[in-house]
Amino acid sequence: MIKNLLKEFDIFFGKGGTKQVFFSPGRVNLIGEHTDYNGGCAFPCALDFGTYGIIRIRNDNKCRIFSLNIKNSPFKEFHINKIQKQENEGWIAYEKGIIKVFHDHGYEFDKGFDMLMFGSIPNGAGLSSSASVELLTAVILNDLYHLNIDMIDMIKMSQIAENTYVGVQCGIMDQFAIGMGKKDNAILIDCNTLEYQYAPIKLDDASIIIGNTNKKRGLTDSKYNERRKSCEDAVKVLNDNGVKISYLGELNEKEFDQVKKFITDKEQLLRAKHAVSENQRTKEAVILLKKGNISKFGELMNKSHISLRDDYDVTGFELDTMVNVAWKSKGTIGARMTGAGFGGCTVNIVKNEYIEEFIKTVSDEYLAKTKLKAAFYIAKIGDGARKIGDY
């Protein structure tokens, strides 16, 4: 892979000079969806596939970036210290957004760079291709210019870039999982305090299978920001009635049942119900996983999907179809949508002896019902964003 990317770099930018190779993974969230911006907990892990960046420093202030994933597109060029947002920038907004946030934090750069990118994360699949690019760019800047920025601070700046430059009001879970990923471990993140703990993933005779619906979605065009606002409005209503919280994640289900009467808007009530119950499911799920109770963990995954479908309304026909077929398939321990929703991927825990049968069954029935061809990946859990080496 790296050898071929280095050759491609020479084709686009010319030979010579030291080239540096960086990698940033995708992520899958096992449980804890739409909880991060609600001050709750999430339980994601980094994947072993993601986004590569081949870098060579320049002698001027230009940045030239080319993506192998964007067919028939010229490389993007801009001045590294003069970032200006433009309408309909497309994929380059993630890289420029990170550089802009670094500027806002007082960092300037004496030279630009040439960059060749290649990502193996399907765009719009809900596996955080955008956050992968953000952390890739942050790690590159940190290393190239010897900035010595802590990973947690780069994670925070990446979230700021997506919120303020790209325009998606995401929480911090995606960036955190990608920056702090650890091989063979998921991360329980308290998205309010950023306290975290690693939890080894030991599924014994089962594996994590990611199912891609190939139903594309764009977060900025979706109802993502609308869901977040509903939850914020619910918090405001509770505050106005004497319930002093900053986030819905501060309430457990019993406490929420006592105060939900104040939320008279039906949509706000449903969104808040999901945020509270999903947070509690996530905490319980990690305890079950540590005890080796994979069966109960799977049941909570199923309940998570039902809540995302009925209360948060972020699933849709394709995701529901794939999950419904998975639930009926032999060997399935648990299945749910993962990511923001509105398309993208499912995450499934399947007994190893049934994986081949699971993929065929779900593929065939999903195609018959949606006319879309699904893709499946047996997930391997990898490390976070990092430099690979000099070449």
VOPAGU-2260 file (C-alpha; in pm, 1 decimal, decimal comma):
REM VOPAGU-2260
SITE   aa  ch    i         X         Y         Z
SITE  MET   A    0       0,0       0,0       0,0
SITE  ILE   A    1     257,2     260,0     112,4
SITE  LYS   A    2     494,1     172,3    -170,4
SITE  ASN   A    3     221,2     231,5    -427,5
SITE  LEU   A    4     116,7     559,3    -264,3
SITE  LEU   A    5     475,5     684,6    -273,0
SITE  LYS   A    6     485,2     612,0    -647,1
SITE  GLU   A    7     156,9     797,7    -695,8
SITE  PHE   A    8     299,5    1093,1    -503,5
SITE  ASP   A    9     595,3    1110,3    -743,3
SITE  ILE   A   10     357,5    1108,5   -1039,6
SITE  PHE   A   11     153,7    1403,8    -912,7
SITE  PHE   A   12     419,1    1611,5    -736,5
SITE  GLY   A   13     752,8    1497,4    -878,8
SITE  LYS   A   14    1034,9    1290,2    -735,5
SITE  GLY   A   15    1293,1    1390,3    -479,2
SITE  GLY   A   16    1307,4    1496,9    -117,3
SITE  THR   A   17    1206,1    1318,3     199,3
SITE  LYS   A   18     847,4    1204,4     209,2
SITE  GLN   A   19     666,9    1141,8     536,2
SITE  VAL   A   20     379,6     896,4     574,1
SITE  PHE   A   21      93,9     938,7     820,4
SITE  PHE   A   22    -217,1     732,4     895,1
SITE  SER   A   23    -547,2     808,2    1065,6
SITE  PRO   A   24    -808,8     533,8    1121,1
SITE  GLY   A   25   -1182,1     524,8    1085,6
SITE  ARG   A   26   -1395,7     432,7    1383,8
SITE  VAL   A   27   -1700,5     227,3    1468,8
SITE  ASN   A   28   -1916,5     292,7    1773,1
SITE  LEU   A   29   -2028,8     -23,6    1949,0
SITE  ILE   A   30   -2297,1     155,1    2151,7
SITE  GLY   A   31   -2369,8     508,0    2272,4
SITE  GLU   A   32   -2510,8     693,6    1971,3
SITE  HIS   A   33   -2595,6    1065,3    1972,1
SITE  THR   A   34   -2482,7    1077,5    2334,9
SITE  ASP   A   35   -2157,1    1268,0    2289,8
SITE  TYR   A   36   -2302,9    1615,2    2236,3
SITE  ASN   A   37   -2555,3    1535,6    2511,1
SITE  GLY   A   38   -2280,0    1501,2    2770,9
SITE  GLY   A   39   -2314,8    1125,0    2791,1
SITE  CYS   A   40   -2093,0     823,3    2732,3
SITE  ALA   A   41   -1995,6     647,8    2411,3
SITE  PHE   A   42   -1807,9     323,7    2345,6
SITE  PRO   A   43   -1621,1     343,5    2012,1
SITE  CYS   A   44   -1304,9     182,8    1879,6
SITE  ALA   A   45   -1058,2     275,6    1606,4
SITE  LEU   A   46   -1043,0      53,1    1298,3
SITE  ASP   A   47    -738,4     -82,9    1119,0
SITE  PHE   A   48    -834,8      94,0     795,0
SITE  GLY   A   49    -853,1     466,7     739,3
SITE  THR   A   50    -678,4     756,7     565,6
SITE  TYR   A   51    -315,1     781,6     452,2
SITE  GLY   A   52    -128,7    1104,4     393,1
SITE  ILE   A   53     201,7    1129,0     204,2
SITE  ILE   A   54     370,9    1461,0     280,2
SITE  ARG   A   55     669,1    1655,6     148,0
SITE  ILE   A   56     758,4    1995,9     284,8
SITE  ARG   A   57     786,1    2283,0      37,2
SITE  ASN   A   58    1014,0    2588,8      25,9
SITE  ASP   A   59     725,3    2834,3     -11,3
SITE  ASN   A   60     390,8    2887,7     166,7
SITE  LYS   A   61     175,6    2689,5     -75,3
SITE  CYS   A   62     -20,3    2380,5      18,0
SITE  ARG   A   63    -111,4    2146,0    -264,7
SITE  ILE   A   64    -335,0    1852,3    -175,0
SITE  PHE   A   65    -452,5    1573,8    -401,9
SITE  SER   A   66    -697,4    1297,7    -310,0
SITE  LEU   A   67    -684,4     968,0    -495,5
SITE  ASN   A   68   -1044,4     909,1    -389,6
SITE  ILE   A   69   -1182,0    1201,5    -590,5
SITE  LYS   A   70   -1181,8    1105,5    -955,8
SITE  ASN   A   71   -1109,1    1366,9   -1222,4
SITE  SER   A   72   -1036,9    1631,3    -959,4
SITE  PRO   A   73    -729,0    1858,7    -975,1
SITE  PHE   A   74    -524,7    1908,2    -662,7
SITE  LYS   A   75    -637,0    2184,2    -428,3
SITE  GLU   A   76    -396,3    2473,4    -373,5
SITE  PHE   A   77    -396,3    2747,1    -108,1
SITE  HIS   A   78    -162,8    2959,8     105,9
SITE  ILE   A   79    -104,6    2786,7     440,2
SITE  ASN   A   80    -123,2    3110,2     641,2
SITE  LYS   A   81    -412,8    3267,5     451,0
SITE  ILE   A   82    -705,8    3030,6     491,8
SITE  GLN   A   83   -1028,4    3165,4     344,3
SITE  LYS   A   84   -1349,7    2967,3     346,6
SITE  GLN   A   85   -1525,8    2937,0      13,4
SITE  GLU   A   86   -1868,7    2813,5     -86,1
SITE  ASN   A   87   -1900,3    2447,7    -180,9
SITE  GLU   A   88   -1538,7    2361,9     -99,6
SITE  GLY   A   89   -1614,1    1992,9     -69,2
SITE  TRP   A   90   -1359,5    1757,9      85,5
SITE  ILE   A   91   -1081,9    2017,8     123,0
SITE  ALA   A   92   -1287,2    2195,3     393,3
SITE  TYR   A   93   -1171,5    1939,4     651,1
SITE  GLU   A   94    -801,0    2002,5     591,8
SITE  LYS   A   95    -841,7    2379,0     564,1
SITE  GLY   A   96   -1063,0    2384,0     871,2
SITE  ILE   A   97    -792,5    2221,4    1083,7
SITE  ILE   A   98    -525,9    2465,4     960,6
SITE  LYS   A   99    -761,9    2755,7    1035,3
SITE  VAL   A  100    -821,9    2636,0    1392,0
SITE  PHE   A  101    -446,2    2593,9    1444,3
SITE  HIS   A  102    -409,6    2957,0    1328,4
SITE  ASP   A  103    -680,3    3061,6    1573,5
SITE  HIS   A  104    -478,7    2897,9    1852,5
SITE  GLY   A  105    -172,8    3105,0    1764,7
SITE  TYR   A  106      19,9    2870,4    1535,2
SITE  GLU   A  107     180,7    2996,4    1212,4
SITE  PHE   A  108     372,6    2794,1     956,4
SITE  ASP   A  109     694,7    2892,8     781,6
SITE  LYS   A  110     648,8    2656,8     486,1
SITE  GLY   A  111     371,8    2477,3     304,1
SITE  PHE   A  112     360,7    2116,5     186,8
SITE  ASP   A  113     249,8    1881,1     -87,1
SITE  MET   A  114      12,0    1608,8      25,4
SITE  LEU   A  115    -126,9    1297,8    -142,4
SITE  MET   A  116    -425,1    1142,8      33,4
SITE  PHE   A  117    -590,1     805,4       5,6
SITE  GLY   A  118    -872,5     677,5     221,9
SITE  SER   A  119   -1011,1     325,4     246,9
SITE  ILE   A  120   -1313,6     441,0     449,5
SITE  PRO   A  121   -1626,6     452,5     232,8
SITE  ASN   A  122   -1748,4     813,2     216,3
SITE  GLY   A  123   -2083,6     867,5     381,8
SITE  ALA   A  124   -2075,4     527,5     551,2
SITE  GLY   A  125   -2084,8     659,1     906,5
SITE  LEU   A  126   -1734,3     534,9     989,6
SITE  SER   A  127   -1600,4     887,7    1037,2
SITE  SER   A  128   -1404,9     950,7     719,8
SITE  SER   A  129   -1432,3    1323,8     797,1
SITE  ALA   A  130   -1289,8    1297,1    1149,3
SITE  SER   A  131   -1019,9    1066,3    1013,3
SITE  VAL   A  132    -907,1    1340,7     773,5
SITE  GLU   A  133    -922,8    1600,5    1050,6
SITE  LEU   A  134    -699,2    1404,2    1287,2
SITE  LEU   A  135    -468,4    1311,5    1000,4
SITE  THR   A  136    -419,5    1679,5     921,2
SITE  ALA   A  137    -373,7    1771,5    1287,4
SITE  VAL   A  138    -108,3    1503,5    1343,0
SITE  ILE   A  139      71,0    1611,5    1024,6
SITE  LEU   A  140      83,0    1976,6    1132,7
SITE  ASN   A  141     195,1    1880,9    1481,6
SITE  ASP   A  142     480,1    1666,5    1351,1
SITE  LEU   A  143     593,0    1876,1    1053,2
SITE  TYR   A  144     622,5    2196,8    1251,7
SITE  HIS   A  145     734,2    2046,6    1585,4
SITE  LEU   A  146     441,0    2198,5    1774,7
SITE  ASN   A  147     433,7    1944,5    2061,7
SITE  ILE   A  148      55,5    1962,9    2098,4
SITE  ASP   A  149    -105,7    1700,6    2319,9
SITE  MET   A  150    -335,6    1452,5    2140,2
SITE  ILE   A  151    -635,2    1552,0    2352,6
SITE  ASP   A  152    -586,2    1914,7    2247,6
SITE  MET   A  153    -567,6    1811,0    1881,7
SITE  ILE   A  154    -890,0    1616,4    1928,5
SITE  LYS   A  155   -1059,6    1925,2    2071,6
SITE  MET   A  156    -932,2    2142,1    1786,0
SITE  SER   A  157   -1057,2    1887,9    1532,1
SITE  GLN   A  158   -1405,5    1904,8    1679,7
SITE  ILE   A  159   -1392,1    2284,9    1670,3
SITE  ALA   A  160   -1295,2    2271,2    1302,4
SITE  GLU   A  161   -1594,7    2053,9    1216,3
SITE  ASN   A  162   -1831,8    2269,0    1422,1
SITE  THR   A  163   -1713,3    2611,0    1306,9
SITE  TYR   A  164   -1554,7    2564,7     963,8
SITE  VAL   A  165   -1737,9    2264,6     816,7
SITE  GLY   A  166   -2064,3    2351,1     990,2
SITE  VAL   A  167   -2159,9    2017,7    1148,5
SITE  GLN   A  168   -2244,9    2046,5    1518,9
SITE  CYS   A  169   -2089,2    1709,2    1603,5
SITE  GLY   A  170   -1982,2    1598,9    1947,4
SITE  ILE   A  171   -1629,7    1484,7    2025,7
SITE  MET   A  172   -1667,7    1107,1    2013,5
SITE  ASP   A  173   -1548,2    1052,1    1654,9
SITE  GLN   A  174   -1233,8    1258,7    1693,3
SITE  PHE   A  175   -1158,4    1108,6    2034,7
SITE  ALA   A  176   -1183,7     749,0    1913,3
SITE  ILE   A  177    -961,3     820,9    1613,4
SITE  GLY   A  178    -700,9    1013,8    1809,8
SITE  MET   A  179    -686,8     787,9    2115,0
SITE  GLY   A  180    -753,0     450,6    1952,4
SITE  LYS   A  181    -574,5     146,1    2093,9
SITE  LYS   A  182    -532,9    -190,9    1925,6
SITE  ASP   A  183    -783,0    -455,1    2041,5
SITE  ASN   A  184    -955,0    -207,7    2276,7
SITE  ALA   A  185   -1268,5       4,1    2270,3
SITE  ILE   A  186   -1283,4     327,9    2469,4
SITE  LEU   A  187   -1551,1     422,0    2719,6
SITE  ILE   A  188   -1560,3     801,7    2691,8
SITE  ASP   A  189   -1745,9    1037,1    2921,1
SITE  CYS   A  190   -1802,2    1304,5    2658,4
SITE  ASN   A  191   -1879,5    1567,4    2922,2
SITE  THR   A  192   -1558,0    1534,8    3127,1
SITE  LEU   A  193   -1343,3    1353,2    2863,5
SITE  GLU   A  194   -1254,6    1095,0    3125,9
SITE  TYR   A  195   -1194,6     765,2    2950,8
SITE  GLN   A  196   -1095,0     406,1    3004,3
SITE  TYR   A  197    -984,6     135,2    2764,6
SITE  ALA   A  198   -1176,1    -191,1    2761,0
SITE  PRO   A  199   -1025,4    -498,0    2588,7
SITE  ILE   A  200   -1261,2    -644,3    2330,3
SITE  LYS   A  201   -1276,8   -1018,9    2389,7
SITE  LEU   A  202   -1563,2   -1171,4    2199,1
SITE  ASP   A  203   -1433,1   -1529,3    2219,5
SITE  ASP   A  204   -1614,1   -1716,3    1939,6
SITE  ALA   A  205   -1769,8   -1405,7    1781,5
SITE  SER   A  206   -1658,4   -1109,0    1569,3
SITE  ILE   A  207   -1762,8    -752,9    1491,7
SITE  ILE   A  208   -1910,7    -727,1    1142,2
SITE  ILE   A  209   -1974,7    -387,1     985,3
SITE  GLY   A  210   -2249,5    -375,3     725,8
SITE  ASN   A  211   -2247,1     -84,1     481,3
SITE  THR   A  212   -2593,1      -2,9     346,7
SITE  ASN   A  213   -2436,4     202,8      66,9
SITE  LYS   A  214   -2709,1     456,1     134,8
SITE  LYS   A  215   -2506,6     775,7     121,3
SITE  ARG   A  216   -2568,4    1066,9     351,1
SITE  GLY   A  217   -2414,7    1408,0     413,5
SITE  LEU   A  218   -2414,3    1530,2     771,2
SITE  THR   A  219   -2449,2    1895,8     679,7
SITE  ASP   A  220   -2753,1    1808,2     465,1
SITE  SER   A  221   -2906,8    1574,5     722,3
SITE  LYS   A  222   -3119,7    1627,7    1029,8
SITE  TYR   A  223   -2815,3    1592,4    1256,7
SITE  ASN   A  224   -2803,6    1956,4    1368,5
SITE  GLU   A  225   -3179,7    1952,2    1415,6
SITE  ARG   A  226   -3156,3    1658,9    1658,1
SITE  ARG   A  227   -2892,6    1837,9    1859,5
SITE  LYS   A  228   -3105,5    2150,9    1884,3
SITE  SER   A  229   -3405,1    1949,5    2006,6
SITE  CYS   A  230   -3195,2    1812,9    2291,7
SITE  GLU   A  231   -3060,0    2156,5    2378,7
SITE  ASP   A  232   -3414,4    2294,2    2380,0
SITE  ALA   A  233   -3520,2    2012,7    2614,0
SITE  VAL   A  234   -3239,7    2104,1    2853,5
SITE  LYS   A  235   -3353,6    2466,3    2847,1
SITE  VAL   A  236   -3710,2    2364,5    2931,3
SITE  LEU   A  237   -3585,6    2158,8    3225,9
SITE  ASN   A  238   -3366,6    2447,7    3342,6
SITE  ASP   A  239   -3663,6    2682,2    3327,4
SITE  ASN   A  240   -3850,0    2442,9    3556,6
SITE  GLY   A  241   -3578,2    2418,3    3818,6
SITE  VAL   A  242   -3387,8    2115,5    3686,7
SITE  LYS   A  243   -3035,7    2253,0    3683,5
SITE  ILE   A  244   -2838,1    2049,5    3431,7
SITE  SER   A  245   -2611,1    2138,1    3143,1
SITE  TYR   A  246   -2661,7    1814,8    2947,8
SITE  LEU   A  247   -2921,1    1539,2    2931,5
SITE  GLY   A  248   -2640,7    1292,8    3007,3
SITE  GLU   A  249   -2641,3    1416,6    3366,8
SITE  LEU   A  250   -2976,4    1243,4    3426,8
SITE  ASN   A  251   -3032,5     872,2    3473,4
SITE  GLU   A  252   -3360,2     714,9    3360,4
SITE  LYS   A  253   -3522,1     731,6    3704,5
SITE  GLU   A  254   -3439,8    1101,0    3739,8
SITE  PHE   A  255   -3561,3    1169,9    3385,4
SITE  ASP   A  256   -3894,6     997,0    3456,4
SITE  GLN   A  257   -3949,9    1237,6    3744,8
SITE  VAL   A  258   -3894,5    1553,0    3539,2
SITE  LYS   A  259   -4000,8    1462,9    3185,3
SITE  LYS   A  260   -4348,5    1605,6    3254,7
SITE  PHE   A  261   -4199,7    1951,9    3202,2
SITE  ILE   A  262   -4115,3    1875,6    2839,0
SITE  THR   A  263   -4446,0    1928,5    2660,5
SITE  ASP   A  264   -4312,6    1924,4    2305,0
SITE  LYS   A  265   -4348,5    1561,7    2186,4
SITE  GLU   A  266   -4044,8    1569,9    1958,4
SITE  GLN   A  267   -3819,1    1715,8    2227,3
SITE  LEU   A  268   -3944,8    1454,7    2473,1
SITE  LEU   A  269   -3862,7    1166,0    2241,1
SITE  ARG   A  270   -3515,5    1301,9    2162,5
SITE  ALA   A  271   -3442,3    1353,7    2531,8
SITE  LYS   A  272   -3569,9    1006,4    2617,7
SITE  HIS   A  273   -3321,9     852,7    2376,3
SITE  ALA   A  274   -3028,6    1060,3    2499,8
SITE  VAL   A  275   -3090,2     955,5    2861,6
SITE  SER   A  276   -3166,4     588,5    2798,3
SITE  GLU   A  277   -2881,7     541,0    2551,1
SITE  ASN   A  278   -2634,9     683,0    2800,1
SITE  GLN   A  279   -2749,9     434,7    3064,0
SITE  ARG   A  280   -2737,1     145,9    2813,6
SITE  THR   A  281   -2379,7     235,8    2725,3
SITE  LYS   A  282   -2259,8     228,8    3085,9
SITE  GLU   A  283   -2435,1    -102,1    3144,3
SITE  ALA   A  284   -2302,8    -250,6    2819,9
SITE  VAL   A  285   -1938,8    -191,5    2911,5
SITE  ILE   A  286   -1988,0    -362,4    3248,5
SITE  LEU   A  287   -2145,7    -661,5    3073,8
SITE  LEU   A  288   -1865,1    -680,6    2819,8
SITE  LYS   A  289   -1600,2    -677,8    3092,0
SITE  LYS   A  290   -1783,9    -965,8    3259,4
SITE  GLY   A  291   -1784,6   -1156,0    2932,0
SITE  ASN   A  292   -2164,1   -1147,0    2901,8
SITE  ILE   A  293   -2172,8   -1102,4    2525,7
SITE  SER   A  294   -2534,4   -1214,9    2497,3
SITE  LYS   A  295   -2666,5    -936,1    2722,9
SITE  PHE   A  296   -2434,4    -688,4    2549,7
SITE  GLY   A  297   -2601,1    -785,1    2220,5
SITE  GLU   A  298   -2947,2    -730,2    2368,6
SITE  LEU   A  299   -2850,5    -375,0    2461,5
SITE  MET   A  300   -2727,1    -316,8    2105,2
SITE  ASN   A  301   -3070,9    -420,4    1979,9
SITE  LYS   A  302   -3246,3    -187,5    2226,1
SITE  SER   A  303   -3015,1      92,8    2115,8
SITE  HIS   A  304   -3128,6      54,9    1755,3
SITE  ILE   A  305   -3495,6      51,7    1855,0
SITE  SER   A  306   -3445,9     375,3    2048,8
SITE  LEU   A  307   -3260,2     535,2    1757,5
SITE  ARG   A  308   -3543,3     427,2    1528,4
SITE  ASP   A  309   -3846,5     515,5    1740,1
SITE  ASP   A  310   -3729,8     799,4    1967,0
SITE  TYR   A  311   -3447,2     969,3    1779,6
SITE  ASP   A  312   -3573,6     896,8    1427,6
SITE  VAL   A  313   -3231,4     870,0    1263,3
SITE  THR   A  314   -3241,8     523,1    1105,8
SITE  GLY   A  315   -3450,9     511,0     788,6
SITE  PHE   A  316   -3561,1     233,0     557,0
SITE  GLU   A  317   -3217,8     102,9     457,3
SITE  LEU   A  318   -3067,3      82,6     806,4
SITE  ASP   A  319   -3384,3     -67,4     951,8
SITE  THR   A  320   -3401,6    -324,5     673,9
SITE  MET   A  321   -3043,4    -436,6     727,0
SITE  VAL   A  322   -3080,8    -456,0    1104,5
SITE  ASN   A  323   -3413,3    -640,9    1084,3
SITE  VAL   A  324   -3260,2    -904,9     857,0
SITE  ALA   A  325   -2956,7    -930,8    1086,8
SITE  TRP   A  326   -3178,1    -986,6    1390,8
SITE  LYS   A  327   -3341,0   -1283,6    1215,4
SITE  SER   A  328   -3014,0   -1431,1    1090,8
SITE  LYS   A  329   -2857,8   -1731,8    1256,7
SITE  GLY   A  330   -2559,0   -1649,2    1477,0
SITE  THR   A  331   -2644,0   -1283,0    1536,3
SITE  ILE   A  332   -2581,7   -1175,7    1896,6
SITE  GLY   A  333   -2664,4    -807,7    1847,0
SITE  ALA   A  334   -2713,0    -555,5    1565,6
SITE  ARG   A  335   -2770,0    -181,1    1545,1
SITE  MET   A  336   -2702,8     122,3    1330,7
SITE  THR   A  337   -2375,9     300,3    1403,4
SITE  GLY   A  338   -2277,3     660,4    1338,3
SITE  ALA   A  339   -2504,1     957,2    1286,3
SITE  GLY   A  340   -2763,4     756,4    1094,2
SITE  PHE   A  341   -2975,1     853,7     790,4
SITE  GLY   A  342   -2778,1     587,1     599,5
SITE  GLY   A  343   -2428,8     452,8     651,6
SITE  CYS   A  344   -2345,3     137,9     845,3
SITE  THR   A  345   -2465,5    -116,9    1093,9
SITE  VAL   A  346   -2247,7    -285,0    1354,7
SITE  ASN   A  347   -2316,2    -649,5    1431,5
SITE  ILE   A  348   -2173,9    -911,5    1665,9
SITE  VAL   A  349   -2192,4   -1248,7    1495,5
SITE  LYS   A  350   -2074,7   -1594,7    1601,6
SITE  ASN   A  351   -1772,3   -1688,9    1393,1
SITE  GLU   A  352   -1922,0   -2013,4    1264,1
SITE  TYR   A  353   -2209,8   -1821,5    1105,2
SITE  ILE   A  354   -2025,8   -1521,7     957,6
SITE  GLU   A  355   -2028,2   -1646,8     598,3
SITE  GLU   A  356   -2394,8   -1742,0     619,4
SITE  PHE   A  357   -2476,4   -1409,5     790,4
SITE  ILE   A  358   -2316,2   -1203,4     515,2
SITE  LYS   A  359   -2489,6   -1399,2     238,2
SITE  THR   A  360   -2831,5   -1390,3     404,7
SITE  VAL   A  361   -2822,7   -1022,1     489,1
SITE  SER   A  362   -2676,7    -931,7     147,7
SITE  ASP   A  363   -2942,4   -1120,1     -45,4
SITE  GLU   A  364   -3243,4   -1002,0     154,8
SITE  TYR   A  365   -3118,3    -643,7     174,1
SITE  LEU   A  366   -3067,5    -631,5    -203,1
SITE  ALA   A  367   -3412,9    -776,4    -264,9
SITE  LYS   A  368   -3581,7    -519,9     -39,8
SITE  THR   A  369   -3380,6    -205,5    -115,3
SITE  LYS   A  370   -3226,4    -266,2    -460,5
SITE  LEU   A  371   -2891,9    -165,5    -303,6
SITE  LYS   A  372   -2585,9    -388,2    -282,0
SITE  ALA   A  373   -2442,1    -395,9      69,7
SITE  ALA   A  374   -2075,8    -434,6     163,9
SITE  PHE   A  375   -1939,6    -607,2     473,8
SITE  TYR   A  376   -1616,7    -579,7     670,8
SITE  ILE   A  377   -1488,2    -797,3     952,0
SITE  ALA   A  378   -1369,2    -526,1    1186,3
SITE  LYS   A  379   -1022,0    -533,3    1333,7
SITE  ILE   A  380    -949,7    -280,4    1606,0
SITE  GLY   A  381    -636,9     -71,1    1552,2
SITE  ASP   A  382    -435,7     216,0    1697,4
SITE  GLY   A  383    -509,1     587,0    1664,4
SITE  ALA   A  384    -378,9     857,9    1427,1
SITE  ARG   A  385      -0,3     855,4    1396,6
SITE  LYS   A  386     310,4     898,2    1184,8
SITE  ILE   A  387     425,2     580,3    1013,4
SITE  GLY   A  388     771,4     693,6     901,0
SITE  ASP   A  389    1004,6     877,7     660,8
SITE  TYR   A  390    1077,6     753,9     307,5
